[in-house]
């Protein structure tokens, strides 16, 4: 049955209304305890103040479920419109992980192979028969990037087609021999998008909607190649230096195909993250292919799989990708083995807000998972600091080795240098790892005068500190 444009529009509005109701319920009954939600709210408010970003939209996955969704600031400046969780933001290159999944779904259906030559599908591209599809997805093809600048160049103000991009950039000589270097290139993903369309017989967005968005329950994604972001969504802004924030000129239609064409809500990207955590759609072997970092021909490792980065985060695999298009930045981070994810969108290009918020929220959530003694040890570290400001230390809190370290001279130096700083404004744990049979924690202490100190502690199984060093 064919639906009219009006009917499809009505269906989307109904779906969005249902999502809004679900979001309202979720915010009231989320999995995050109130104190965690308050901490996240404070982080977001602080970062908005520090960066002058108009707004951010955040979604958090905990224990494999959406635990918190919230938006902060203003989605539009003139007129002032508060940001809301149901608003879409352009996600830029975070779109690349969907392209990786799309190719792998075709592999799973036996319609192509990651090691097929690109020339089987796009024979006119430079040395297409010497390149494999997987080299498009892991950025080792050698095709030159058509969008390396962080602003919209003059040629990007004119409409373009995917073939137009490939004709201009993927028919040049390669920047390097395939597989010998890693170099980020949006051109790779335009080629991959064309392959999806040729093999599936569908438009790229139709394939994504049918094979990924619908199974994952994602209702909000739109295709920026053929659709404009709605007036009711977050508007993109730019600024130069500390100048005023101004509306941004977006890329003309066509320039984001395959490489950054999606806009959606933070909530719906979190649904995608849950799918990755639960291993939906892809068989385990193909999921492993997606997240496995590529190794160059000389044996050098990278931290990039098929459309997504993969790094070691204190012994935990962390999938990560950022996105940036005119007026927007995005960040998507997934801790696979912890069932956790943090999604942050912002409507100011070049803003550090997404990265700053992710870096602060991540440890806050991971502390509950990997460091159940975090609260106890934080309070103990704070108590010892107060004692050192007075030139004393409770011997029951430290080991004999630590007691040997804290000589009368050390205690006197501690009192004379620390007491003038006064009461700390903040005292926070910043990391946790293991070493020598002990738990190593680091803390950051900030004071009103601008002084910042760092404390490293080595904790024994019985809770005592074998080390307490202030730097």
PESULHU-V224965 format. One record per residue. N is the residue number from 1. SS is DSSP state (A for helix, B for strand, O for the rest). OMEGA is omega in degrees with one decimal (none if undefined). Layout:
N | SS | OMEGA
N | SS | OMEGA
This chain:
1 | O | 179.1
2 | O | 178.9
3 | O | 177.5
4 | O | 177.8
5 | A | -180.0
6 | A | -179.6
7 | A | 178.2
8 | A | 179.0
9 | A | 178.3
10 | A | -179.7
11 | A | 179.3
12 | A | -179.8
13 | A | 177.7
14 | A | 179.5
15 | A | 179.8
16 | A | 177.7
17 | A | 177.9
18 | A | 178.4
19 | A | 179.9
20 | A | 178.2
21 | A | 179.8
22 | A | 179.5
23 | A | 179.6
24 | A | 178.6
25 | A | -177.3
26 | A | -179.9
27 | A | 178.1
28 | A | -172.5
29 | O | -178.7
30 | O | -178.1
31 | O | -179.2
32 | O | 174.3
33 | O | -175.7
34 | A | -177.6
35 | A | 176.7
36 | A | 178.7
37 | A | 179.3
38 | A | 178.6
39 | A | 179.5
40 | A | 176.4
41 | A | -179.4
42 | A | 177.8
43 | A | -178.2
44 | A | -179.6
45 | A | -179.2
46 | A | -178.2
47 | A | 176.6
48 | A | 178.8
49 | A | -177.1
50 | A | -173.3
51 | A | -175.3
52 | O | 176.6
53 | O | 179.7
54 | O | -177.2
55 | B | 168.4
56 | B | 175.2
57 | B | -171.3
58 | B | 169.8
59 | B | -177.5
60 | B | 174.6
61 | B | 178.4
62 | B | -177.2
63 | O | 176.4
64 | O | 179.8
65 | B | 176.4
66 | B | -174.6
67 | B | -177.1
68 | B | 175.8
69 | B | -178.1
70 | B | 175.7
71 | B | -174.6
72 | B | 176.2
73 | B | -175.1
74 | B | 177.6
75 | B | 172.4
76 | B | -177.6
77 | O | -178.8
78 | O | 1.7
79 | O | 179.5
80 | O | 179.1
81 | B | 180.0
82 | B | 176.0
83 | O | 178.7
84 | O | -175.9
85 | O | -176.9
86 | O | 179.2
87 | O | 176.7
88 | O | 169.8
89 | B | 173.6
90 | B | -173.8
91 | O | 175.9
92 | A | -171.9
93 | A | 169.8
94 | A | 175.7
95 | A | -173.8
96 | A | 179.9
97 | A | 175.3
98 | A | 177.3
99 | A | 176.2
100 | A | 178.3
101 | A | -178.7
102 | A | 178.3
103 | A | -177.8
104 | A | 175.6
105 | A | 175.6
106 | A | 174.5
107 | A | -179.1
108 | A | 179.0
109 | O | 177.7
110 | O | -176.1
111 | O | 173.8
112 | O | 177.9
113 | O | 176.1
114 | O | -178.6
115 | O | 171.9
116 | O | 173.8
117 | B | 177.8
118 | A | -178.6
119 | A | 177.2
120 | A | -176.4
121 | O | -178.4
122 | O | -170.4
123 | O | -175.2
124 | O | -178.5
125 | O | -178.4
126 | O | 176.1
127 | O | -175.1
128 | A | -179.9
129 | A | 177.9
130 | A | -176.6
131 | O | 175.6
132 | B | 178.8
133 | A | -178.0
134 | A | 179.9
135 | A | 170.3
136 | A | -173.0
137 | A | -179.9
138 | O | 173.1
139 | O | 176.4
140 | O | -175.6
141 | O | -173.9
142 | O | 177.0
143 | O | -176.7
144 | O | -179.0
145 | O | 179.2
146 | O | -176.6
147 | O | -179.5
148 | O | -176.6
149 | O | 179.7
150 | O | 172.9
151 | O | -178.8
152 | O | 178.9
153 | O | -177.0
154 | A | -177.6
155 | A | -178.5
156 | A | 174.8
157 | A | 178.5
158 | O | 179.0
159 | O | 179.5
160 | O | 173.4
161 | O | 175.6
162 | A | 178.1
163 | A | 178.4
164 | A | 177.3
165 | A | -177.1
166 | A | 179.4
167 | A | -175.9
168 | A | -174.1
169 | A | -177.1
170 | O | 172.8
171 | O | 171.3
172 | O | 169.5
173 | O | -179.9
174 | O | 176.4
175 | O | 178.7
176 | O | 178.4
177 | O | -177.4
178 | O | 176.6
179 | O | -177.0
180 | O | 179.4
181 | O | 171.6
182 | O | 180.0
183 | O | -176.2
184 | O | -178.2
185 | O | 176.7
186 | A | -179.9
187 | A | 178.7
188 | A | -172.9
189 | A | 169.9
190 | A | 177.7
191 | A | 179.4
192 | A | 177.9
193 | A | 177.4
194 | A | 178.5
195 | A | 177.6
196 | A | -178.8
197 | A | -179.2
198 | A | -175.9
199 | A | -175.7
200 | A | -175.5
201 | O | 179.9
202 | O | 169.2
203 | O | -177.9
204 | A | -178.0
205 | A | 178.2
206 | A | 178.4
207 | A | -180.0
208 | A | -177.6
209 | A | -176.3
210 | A | -169.7
211 | A | -178.4
212 | A | -174.0
213 | A | -178.1
214 | A | 178.6
215 | A | -179.0
216 | A | 179.8
217 | O | -177.6
218 | O | -175.1
219 | O | -168.6
220 | O | -172.8
221 | O | 172.9
222 | B | -177.4
223 | B | -175.1
224 | O | 176.2
225 | O | -175.4
226 | O | -177.7
227 | O | 173.0
228 | O | 172.7
229 | O | -171.3
230 | O | 176.3
231 | O | -179.3
232 | O | 178.4
233 | O | -179.6
234 | O | -179.3
235 | O | -177.4
236 | O | -178.6
237 | B | 178.1
238 | B | 174.1
239 | O | 175.5
240 | O | -177.2
241 | O | 178.1
242 | O | 179.9
243 | O | -178.3
244 | O | 175.9
245 | O | -176.0
246 | B | 174.7
247 | B | -176.6
248 | O | 171.1
249 | O | -177.3
250 | O | 172.3
251 | O | 175.6
252 | O | -179.8
253 | O | 174.6
254 | O | -172.6
255 | O | -177.4
256 | O | -175.5
257 | O | 174.5
258 | O | -173.6
259 | O | -177.2
260 | O | -168.1
261 | O | -170.3
262 | B | 167.4
263 | B | -178.2
264 | B | 175.1
265 | O | 175.0
266 | A | 177.7
267 | A | -176.6
268 | A | 174.7
269 | A | 175.8
270 | A | 175.4
271 | A | 175.1
272 | A | 179.6
273 | A | 177.0
274 | A | 177.5
275 | A | 177.0
276 | A | -179.3
277 | A | -177.2
278 | A | 179.7
279 | O | 179.2
280 | O | 172.5
281 | O | -175.9
282 | O | 171.4
283 | O | -175.6
284 | A | -177.8
285 | A | 179.6
286 | A | 174.3
287 | A | 177.4
288 | A | 177.1
289 | A | -177.0
290 | A | -172.3
291 | A | -178.1
292 | O | 178.9
293 | O | -179.4
294 | O | 174.2
295 | B | -179.2
296 | O | -175.2
297 | O | 178.7
298 | O | 178.4
299 | O | -179.5
300 | O | 179.8
301 | B | 170.4
302 | O | 176.4
303 | O | -175.4
304 | B | 177.5
305 | O | -179.5
306 | O | -179.4
307 | O | -178.6
308 | O | 178.2
309 | B | 179.2
310 | B | -178.3
311 | B | 178.6
312 | B | 179.9
313 | B | -179.0
314 | O | 176.7
315 | O | 179.7
316 | B | 178.4
317 | B | -178.5
318 | B | 174.4
319 | B | -173.8
320 | B | 171.7
321 | B | 174.3
322 | B | 178.7
323 | B | 178.3
324 | B | 170.2
325 | B | -175.7
326 | O | 175.1
327 | O | -173.8
328 | B | 167.1
329 | B | -178.4
330 | B | 176.9
331 | B | 177.6
332 | B | -176.4
333 | B | -177.6
334 | B | 171.9
335 | B | -169.1
336 | A | -172.7
337 | A | 179.6
338 | A | -179.3
339 | O | -174.1
340 | B | 174.5
341 | B | 175.8
342 | B | 177.8
343 | B | 177.5
344 | B | 175.4
345 | B | 177.5
346 | B | -178.4
347 | O | 172.7
348 | B | -175.7
349 | O | -178.3
350 | O | -175.9
351 | O | 175.0
352 | O | -172.8
353 | A | -175.9
354 | A | -179.9
355 | A | -179.1
356 | A | -179.6
357 | A | 179.7
358 | A | -178.6
359 | A | -179.4
360 | A | -178.8
361 | A | -177.2
362 | A | 179.5
363 | A | 179.3
364 | A | -179.9
365 | A | -178.8
366 | A | 179.3
367 | A | 179.0
368 | A | -172.9
369 | A | -170.9
370 | A | -176.4
371 | O | -175.6
372 | O | 179.7
373 | O | -173.0
374 | A | -176.5
375 | A | -179.5
376 | A | -177.9
377 | A | 176.9
378 | A | -179.7
379 | A | 179.8
380 | A | 179.1
381 | A | 179.0
382 | A | -179.3
383 | A | 179.6
384 | A | 179.0
385 | A | 177.3
386 | A | 177.7
387 | A | -179.1
388 | A | 175.0
389 | A | 178.0
390 | O | 177.9
391 | O | 179.3
392 | O | 173.1
393 | O | 179.5
394 | O | -175.5
395 | A | -179.3
396 | A | -178.1
397 | A | -175.4
398 | B | 178.4
399 | O | 178.9
400 | A | 177.7
401 | A | 179.2
402 | A | 178.0
403 | A | 177.1
404 | A | -178.7
405 | A | -175.0
406 | O | 176.9
407 | O | 175.3
408 | A | 179.5
409 | A | 178.7
410 | A | 179.9
411 | A | 178.0
412 | A | 177.4
413 | A | 179.1
414 | A | -177.9
415 | A | -174.9
416 | A | -176.4
417 | A | -174.6
418 | A | -175.5
419 | A | 179.8
420 | A | -179.6
421 | A | 179.0
422 | O | -178.6
423 | O | -179.8
424 | O | 172.9
425 | O | 178.2
426 | B | -179.1
427 | B | -170.4
428 | B | 172.5
429 | B | -178.4
430 | B | 177.5
431 | B | 177.3
432 | B | 175.5
433 | B | -179.0
434 | B | 176.0
435 | B | 174.9
436 | O | -179.8
437 | O | -179.1
438 | B | 176.3
439 | B | -177.3
440 | B | 177.5
441 | B | 173.1
442 | B | -178.6
443 | B | 175.3
444 | B | -179.1
445 | B | 179.0
446 | B | -179.3
447 | O | -174.9
448 | O | -179.6
449 | O | 179.6
450 | O | 179.5
451 | O | 175.3
452 | B | 177.1
453 | B | 177.3
454 | B | -179.4
455 | B | 172.9
456 | B | 179.9
457 | B | 173.7
458 | B | -174.9
459 | B | 176.7
460 | O | 178.9
461 | O | -179.3
462 | O | 175.6
463 | O | 179.7
464 | O | 178.1
465 | B | 172.0
466 | B | 177.3
467 | B | 173.1
468 | B | -177.2
469 | B | 178.9
470 | B | -177.9
471 | O | none
